[in-house]
């Protein structure tokens, strides 16, 4: 989907899946909601990299190389992604 020549942008756009009323406030598809209903918690393991963690973790984690509150990110242990180029 793309918009052009909108002179200030597209505002208040709402896409509604077929079969739902135009005034719906429902965000997710009903079959999806029914599928997750039995669960109290959803884990976004791939999104947060849970399964792709460094195989040496936590073996090479020491107090000296811990993440600090001032670091740019708390993600990706052991790789130069902590606010440095």
Backbone as a chain_set.jsonl record, in Angstrom:
{"seq": "XXXXXXXXXXXXXXXXXXXXXXXXXXXXXXXXXXXXXXXXXXXXXXXXXXXXXXXXXXXXXXXXXXXXXXXXXXXXXXXXXXXXX", "coords": {"N": [[0.838, -1.148, 0.0], [0.588, 2.156, -0.829], [0.834, 5.714, -0.647], [0.429, 8.779, -2.32], [1.007, 12.247, -3.077], [-0.416, 13.401, -0.915], [-0.39, 15.666, 0.591], [0.315, 16.468, 3.378], [-0.075, 14.104, 4.57], [-1.589, 10.911, 5.338], [-4.302, 10.476, 7.39], [-5.919, 9.031, 10.199], [-6.465, 6.501, 9.133], [-7.97, 3.394, 8.777], [-7.812, 0.007, 8.623], [-9.838, -2.714, 8.044], [-10.524, -6.045, 8.578], [-12.287, -8.18, 6.33], [-15.63, -9.06, 7.171], [-15.829, -8.05, 9.692], [-17.397, -5.528, 11.688], [-17.666, -2.078, 10.603], [-17.238, -0.257, 12.651], [-15.66, -1.534, 14.486], [-13.557, -2.158, 17.33], [-11.811, -4.064, 17.701], [-8.61, -5.434, 17.568], [-7.103, -7.725, 16.877], [-7.449, -10.708, 14.867], [-10.245, -12.85, 15.22], [-9.966, -15.808, 15.227], [-7.231, -15.98, 15.914], [-7.202, -14.795, 18.469], [-8.806, -16.679, 19.788], [-7.101, -18.88, 19.632], [-4.959, -18.174, 21.307], [-6.175, -17.849, 23.725], [-6.096, -19.879, 25.851], [-3.674, -19.372, 27.097], [-1.733, -17.625, 29.505], [0.438, -16.041, 29.176], [2.476, -14.683, 26.612], [5.397, -15.371, 24.848], [7.843, -13.714, 23.068], [9.979, -15.123, 21.596], [11.653, -15.432, 19.272], [11.672, -12.837, 18.334], [12.974, -11.465, 20.387], [15.364, -12.75, 20.35], [15.835, -15.006, 21.911], [16.285, -17.742, 21.357], [18.546, -17.612, 19.8], [20.774, -17.04, 21.248], [24.146, -16.424, 22.331], [26.2, -19.279, 22.304], [28.171, -19.578, 24.234], [27.275, -18.191, 26.374], [26.15, -18.429, 29.715], [28.835, -18.591, 30.227], [31.067, -16.932, 29.537], [30.377, -14.595, 30.687], [31.139, -12.087, 32.871], [31.592, -10.073, 35.829], [32.984, -7.822, 35.042], [32.422, -7.506, 32.295], [29.747, -6.982, 32.163], [26.47, -5.674, 31.294], [25.839, -2.234, 31.462], [23.747, 0.294, 33.008], [23.967, 2.671, 31.532], [24.651, 1.866, 28.993], [24.024, 1.676, 25.46], [22.312, -0.311, 24.624], [20.816, -3.327, 25.887], [21.22, -5.699, 24.726], [22.408, -8.556, 22.789], [24.94, -10.014, 23.797], [28.492, -9.885, 24.085], [29.122, -8.984, 21.515], [30.217, -6.241, 19.59], [28.077, -4.131, 20.018], [27.257, -2.168, 21.677], [26.776, 0.653, 21.879], [29.104, 1.397, 20.704], [31.145, 1.936, 17.836]], "CA": [[0.0, 0.0, 0.0], [1.357, 3.393, -0.836], [0.054, 6.928, -0.823], [1.223, 9.863, -2.888], [0.311, 13.524, -3.208], [-1.409, 13.49, 0.163], [-0.306, 17.021, 1.153], [0.178, 16.471, 4.827], [-0.144, 12.746, 5.071], [-2.848, 10.198, 5.496], [-4.634, 10.483, 8.806], [-7.087, 8.277, 10.654], [-6.695, 5.362, 8.256], [-8.299, 2.191, 9.544], [-8.025, -1.163, 7.773], [-10.671, -3.674, 8.768], [-10.619, -7.338, 7.911], [-13.652, -8.503, 5.907], [-16.419, -9.824, 8.13], [-15.898, -7.318, 10.952], [-18.137, -4.278, 11.487], [-16.845, -0.89, 10.335], [-16.941, 0.463, 13.89], [-15.005, -2.442, 15.431], [-12.345, -1.72, 18.015], [-11.013, -5.281, 17.819], [-7.335, -5.292, 16.884], [-6.626, -9.004, 16.366], [-8.38, -11.618, 14.214], [-10.904, -13.704, 16.215], [-9.333, -17.119, 15.379], [-5.971, -15.819, 16.645], [-7.552, -14.59, 19.877], [-9.255, -17.965, 20.321], [-5.942, -19.768, 19.743], [-4.092, -17.806, 22.439], [-6.993, -17.723, 24.939], [-5.695, -20.741, 26.972], [-2.372, -19.006, 27.633], [-1.7, -16.394, 30.302], [1.622, -15.275, 28.793], [3.046, -14.94, 25.292], [6.82, -15.036, 24.789], [8.292, -13.389, 21.722], [11.326, -15.665, 21.689], [12.45, -15.109, 18.095], [11.776, -11.382, 18.268], [13.963, -11.03, 21.377], [16.611, -13.497, 20.163], [16.004, -15.979, 22.988], [16.839, -18.999, 20.85], [19.783, -17.387, 19.076], [21.746, -16.484, 22.177], [25.529, -16.895, 22.229], [26.338, -20.59, 22.961], [29.079, -19.491, 25.375], [26.594, -17.505, 27.468], [26.752, -17.332, 30.454], [30.195, -18.956, 30.618], [32.03, -15.84, 29.431], [29.848, -13.412, 31.347], [31.791, -11.77, 34.133], [31.181, -8.776, 36.356], [33.667, -6.784, 34.281], [31.843, -7.267, 30.972], [28.288, -6.903, 32.298], [25.804, -4.521, 30.702], [25.649, -1.137, 32.4], [22.541, 1.063, 32.71], [24.252, 3.729, 30.559], [24.907, 1.289, 27.673], [23.005, 2.007, 24.474], [21.366, -1.423, 24.545], [21.086, -4.435, 26.799], [21.055, -6.843, 23.843], [23.526, -9.148, 22.052], [26.149, -10.151, 24.602], [29.761, -10.265, 23.497], [29.322, -8.433, 20.191], [30.37, -4.798, 19.732], [26.827, -3.451, 19.671], [26.881, -1.511, 22.921], [27.026, 2.078, 21.792], [30.404, 1.638, 20.08], [31.111, 1.702, 16.375]], "C": [[0.895, 1.226, 0.0], [0.416, 4.559, -1.102], [0.961, 7.984, -1.43], [0.342, 11.1, -3.032], [-0.763, 13.71, -2.141], [-1.404, 14.847, 0.857], [-0.572, 17.049, 2.659], [-0.035, 15.091, 5.411], [-1.55, 12.184, 5.131], [-3.115, 10.119, 6.99], [-5.887, 9.653, 9.05], [-7.468, 7.132, 9.706], [-6.968, 4.142, 9.124], [-8.593, 1.07, 8.558], [-8.771, -2.201, 8.592], [-10.781, -4.941, 7.94], [-12.072, -7.601, 7.507], [-14.36, -9.365, 6.948], [-16.533, -9.154, 9.482], [-16.64, -6.006, 10.711], [-17.201, -3.081, 11.333], [-16.455, -0.147, 11.606], [-16.232, -0.417, 14.925], [-13.796, -1.79, 16.087], [-11.402, -2.914, 18.211], [-9.759, -5.152, 16.973], [-6.911, -6.596, 16.209], [-7.775, -9.843, 15.814], [-8.937, -12.6, 15.245], [-10.283, -15.097, 16.329], [-7.989, -17.05, 16.115], [-6.247, -15.639, 18.132], [-8.02, -15.884, 20.525], [-8.09, -18.926, 20.526], [-5.077, -19.446, 20.95], [-4.843, -17.718, 23.765], [-6.529, -18.624, 26.081], [-4.408, -20.301, 27.68], [-2.436, -17.686, 28.394], [-0.554, -15.481, 29.871], [2.058, -15.662, 27.393], [4.504, -14.508, 25.323], [7.201, -14.821, 23.34], [9.755, -13.81, 21.597], [12.184, -15.34, 20.468], [12.685, -13.609, 17.994], [12.848, -10.866, 19.221], [15.267, -11.812, 21.288], [16.873, -14.534, 21.235], [16.681, -17.247, 22.508], [18.162, -18.823, 20.125], [20.882, -16.825, 19.96], [23.113, -17.141, 21.984], [25.681, -18.236, 22.956], [27.285, -20.575, 24.155], [28.449, -18.771, 26.565], [26.036, -18.539, 28.417], [28.208, -17.572, 30.825], [31.173, -17.79, 30.54], [31.509, -14.531, 30.01], [30.541, -13.232, 32.689], [31.308, -10.402, 34.586], [31.788, -7.646, 35.522], [33.062, -6.512, 32.914], [30.31, -7.25, 30.996], [27.743, -5.676, 31.58], [25.579, -3.478, 31.792], [24.389, -0.352, 32.042], [22.763, 2.145, 31.646], [24.54, 3.191, 29.154], [23.735, 1.579, 26.737], [21.938, 0.92, 24.366], [21.754, -2.482, 25.562], [21.071, -5.757, 26.028], [22.389, -7.339, 23.303], [24.85, -9.181, 22.817], [27.359, -10.493, 23.755], [30.036, -9.718, 22.11], [29.365, -6.918, 20.347], [29.121, -4.077, 19.229], [26.361, -2.606, 20.859], [27.227, -0.033, 22.903], [28.364, 2.403, 21.205], [30.3, 1.322, 18.6], [31.857, 0.448, 16.013]], "O": [[1.857, 1.299, 0.764], [-0.649, 4.404, -1.7], [2.139, 8.068, -1.083], [-0.884, 11.015, -3.098], [-1.882, 14.127, -2.438], [-2.314, 15.149, 1.628], [-1.573, 17.596, 3.121], [-0.161, 14.939, 6.626], [-2.545, 12.895, 4.991], [-2.238, 9.733, 7.762], [-6.788, 9.589, 8.213], [-8.648, 6.841, 9.511], [-6.259, 3.898, 10.1], [-9.517, 1.172, 7.751], [-8.37, -2.525, 9.71], [-11.092, -4.9, 6.75], [-12.989, -7.278, 8.262], [-13.77, -10.277, 7.528], [-17.264, -9.64, 10.345], [-16.522, -5.428, 9.63], [-16.091, -3.073, 11.864], [-15.428, 0.531, 11.626], [-16.208, -0.081, 16.109], [-13.104, -0.975, 15.476], [-10.334, -2.785, 18.81], [-9.832, -4.801, 15.796], [-6.41, -6.572, 15.085], [-8.923, -9.705, 16.239], [-8.182, -13.129, 16.061], [-10.079, -15.554, 17.454], [-7.648, -17.968, 16.86], [-5.593, -16.267, 18.965], [-7.679, -16.165, 21.674], [-8.085, -19.7, 21.483], [-4.514, -20.355, 21.561], [-4.227, -17.535, 24.815], [-6.562, -18.172, 27.225], [-4.092, -20.812, 28.755], [-3.112, -16.747, 27.973], [-0.568, -14.285, 30.163], [2.016, -16.836, 27.026], [4.817, -13.406, 25.772], [6.911, -15.657, 22.484], [10.652, -12.971, 21.504], [13.355, -15.0, 20.63], [13.768, -13.165, 17.612], [13.56, -9.919, 18.888], [16.185, -11.566, 22.07], [18.024, -14.91, 21.454], [17.563, -17.773, 23.187], [18.842, -19.814, 19.86], [21.82, -16.2, 19.466], [23.206, -18.28, 21.527], [25.321, -18.324, 24.13], [27.215, -21.463, 25.004], [29.029, -18.746, 27.651], [25.459, -19.51, 27.926], [28.765, -16.843, 31.646], [32.039, -17.671, 31.406], [32.129, -13.481, 29.842], [30.525, -14.127, 33.535], [30.69, -9.665, 33.819], [31.146, -6.614, 35.326], [33.175, -5.395, 32.41], [29.662, -7.476, 29.974], [28.491, -4.741, 31.293], [25.177, -3.809, 32.908], [23.998, -0.334, 30.875], [21.825, 2.497, 30.931], [24.663, 3.976, 28.214], [22.593, 1.71, 27.18], [20.785, 1.212, 24.048], [22.889, -2.519, 26.036], [20.925, -6.821, 26.63], [23.388, -6.621, 23.353], [25.774, -8.435, 22.492], [27.27, -11.29, 22.821], [31.112, -9.972, 21.569], [28.622, -6.364, 21.157], [29.121, -3.489, 18.147], [25.162, -2.367, 21.007], [27.893, 0.469, 23.807], [28.755, 3.57, 21.193], [29.457, 0.53, 18.178], [31.935, 0.094, 14.837]]}, "num_chains": 1, "name": "protein.A"}
